[in-house]
Amino acid sequence: MEQTSRALVLLAAVLCVALLVTPGAAHDQPKPPLTFPVDLEKCWSSLFNVNGCVLQLFESVFSGKFGNVGIACCKAFSTIDANCWPHMFPLNPFFPPLLKDNCAHIVPNLQKH
């Protein structure tokens, strides 16, 4: 349960940062209203359905190591549409392709998006 709580806190923090960061926007320009072209809840749902997966991913994001990402988490990650990735990991756009490549070595024949 503590793992889930930590994962939810990390997810909330990342989502808050993602909402506040507008890449390429000049400081003197008015910001457009927040819109979500991608359903973030749907993007994250498959990861939340795997026990400990979100925490495994956040540990990997912050450590740069993929050794703690398990098979079930890789399978869940492989089901996420690639359009979700920039919205799920806005501060580290290189993470999803790296994880996808790492997961392809762990679980052969993963679904490709």
N, C-alpha and C positions, 0 to 999 in steps of 0.2 A: 504494500500500500504506500509506503514511503517513496518507493521508486516512482510510482504513478504520480504522486504529489509533486515530486521534483521535476518530473517530465512536464507536467502541466504548468508549473511555474516558469520553466525555461521556455516552453511554447508561448506562453502569454507574453513573456519579455521580448522574444523574437518578433512576435506579431506586432507588438507595440512599436518596436523600432522600425519594422517594415512599414508601418503606417505613417511614421514620422519622416522617413527618408524618401525624398523625391529625387531620384537620380537626374542630374543634368539641369535641374531647375535653378534659375538665377534667384538670388535673394530678394531682389526688388520686384519680381513678378508675382502677381496674385496666384495663389495655388488653386487649382481646380478642385471641385468637391470630390471627396473620396468615393471612388467607384471600384468595384471588384469585377473585372471581366471573367475571373475564374472563381468558382465556388471553393474557397479555402477549406471549408468544413469537409466537402467531398474529397478534396485532395488529401487531407490528413486522415480521413476515416479509416482507410485500410491499415495505416500504421498504428492507429490507436487500438485496432482489433487484435493486434499481436502483443501479447504481454511483454513489456519492457522494450519494445522496438523504438519508440520515440526517444527514450533515454539512451539507447545504444547509438542512435543517429546523432543526438546532440553531443554525446561523448566523442564521437568520431569527428564531428564538425570542429569541436574545440581542440582536440588533440591532434587531428590530422592522421590518425591511425584507424584502420578499418577492421582490425583483428577481433574486436568485440561485437561486430555485427553478425548475428546468427543467420542460419538458413531461412527460418520463418520470416525474419525481418527483410531479408533480401527478396524473398518471394513477394512479400507485401509491397515493397518498394518498386518492384518490377511492374506492378499493376497500375502505378500512378502515371497519368498522362504527362508527357514531357512539357506541356503547356503550364502545368502546375509548378514545376521546379523553380522558375524565377520568382514566383510569389511565395513559395515555401522557404526558399533559401536566398533571400534578396541580397544578403551581405556576403555571400560566398557562392557566386555563380559556377565555380569550378567543382563544387562538392558533388552535385548530382551525377555528372558524367563520370567522375572518379569512383563514386560509390557503385554506379551501374557497372563499370568495368570490373571492379573488385567482386561484385556479386556474380558476375558472369563466370568468374573463376571458381567461386564457391558452389554455385548451382548452375550446371550447364543447361543450355536450352531455355533460358528465361525468356518470358514474353518480352518482345521488343516494342517500344513506343517511339 
